[in-house]
Amino acid sequence: MLYQIHRYPAELIDVVWLAGGQRVIIRPVLPQDEGLTAAFFGNLPAPARYDRFMTPMRHLPPELIKRFTNIDYADHLALVAELFEDGRETVVAEARYVRSADASVAEFAVSVADQWQGQGLASRLLSTLLCRASTAGVQRMVGETLATNDKMLHLARKAGFTITHSPDARSVMLLEKTVEPAAQGTPCNDPAAVFAAA
């Protein structure tokens, strides 16, 4: 199967200053980020990994890490938030959407390391995903989370998602938001635009 990689969306690179004065860079993921991605998910507490994947997962399989980092930036967009300390690069959050067979629908996911939660990173990443999706023709953003995942449910409500129980499993909540269309070239890293369409 041929796998076409579209142009790297450098316009999504952003520098964010957190409340504590920490400088964080948000950028689209690269194929060479396999090690950083594996370390990020490997360092998440087990409950956080369970919330993200809804299954016990001690380590992400290498093929999943490869799938998470070798993306086409069109049907699959992934962002990482990273910081540099002592010359070392560390991913502290990631978010992505993947289009379904119906290209008007995309499924999203967001994860933030415990010590970096509550500083607006999840909101910023999801806002950028929604903006990018709106310029790419996505009409609905959907997701699933556990009914016990209060942080994700709060984020989804804040972003204007409707939340309903899954008909297949009462412990799973379905998240859905209509994405308003935007013109290509619309800037997606403007902090004033965070959840503007919510």
QUIKALIN-V439039 format. One record per pair of residues at least 12 apart in sequence whose C-alpha atoms are under 8 Angstrom apart, sorted by sequence separation. I is the first residue (numbers start at 1). J is the second residue. If there is no record, write none. Layout:
BEGIN
i=(I:I)
j=(J:J)
END
This chain:
BEGIN
i=(13:14:46:80:81:96:97:110:163:13:14:80:81:95:96:162:163:12:13:80:95:96:161:162:12:13:79:80:95:110:161:162:12:42:78:79:94:95:110:161:10:42:78:79:93:94:160:180:10:41:42:78:93:94:9:41:77:78:93:156:8:76:77:92:93:38:76:77:92:38:75:76:75:76:147:148:75:92:147:146:147:146:147:38:95:145:146:37:75:93:144:145:93:144:145:95:144:145:34:94:95:143:144:34:37:97:106:123:127:142:143:96:104:105:108:122:142:143:95:103:104:105:106:107:108:109:142:31:34:103:104:105:106:107:108:141:142:160:33:104:105:106:107:123:140:141:159:32:105:140:141:158:161:31:140:141:160:30:31:99:139:140:159:29:30:31:81:139:158:30:138:139:139:138:137:134:79:133:134:135:134:135:134:135:136:28:29:130:134:135:28:29:40:135:28:29:40:131:135:27:28:40:77:26:27:36:40:26:27:36:37:26:36:131:25:26:132:24:25:52:131:24:25:52:24:52:23:24:128:127:128:74:9:8:5:6:7:127:128:5:6:124:127:4:5:6:127:3:44:45:44:124:123:123:40:54:54:52:51:51:51:26:19:18:18:12:14:11:12:13:12)
j=(25:26:58:92:93:108:109:122:175:26:27:93:94:108:109:175:176:26:27:94:109:110:175:176:27:28:94:95:110:125:176:177:28:58:94:95:110:111:126:177:27:59:95:96:110:111:177:197:28:59:60:96:111:112:28:60:96:97:112:175:28:96:97:112:113:59:97:98:113:60:97:98:98:99:170:171:99:116:171:171:172:172:173:65:122:172:173:65:103:121:172:173:122:173:174:125:174:175:65:125:126:174:175:66:69:129:138:155:159:174:175:129:137:138:141:155:175:176:129:137:138:139:140:141:142:143:176:66:69:138:139:140:141:142:143:176:177:195:69:140:141:142:143:159:176:177:195:69:142:177:178:195:198:69:178:179:198:69:70:138:178:179:198:69:70:71:121:179:198:71:179:180:181:181:181:179:125:179:180:181:181:182:182:183:184:77:78:179:183:184:78:79:90:185:79:80:91:182:186:79:80:92:129:79:80:89:93:80:81:90:91:81:91:186:81:82:188:81:82:109:188:82:83:110:83:111:83:84:188:188:189:136:73:73:71:72:73:193:194:72:73:191:194:72:73:74:195:72:113:114:114:194:194:195:113:145:146:145:145:146:149:125:119:119:120:128:189:187:188:189:189)
END
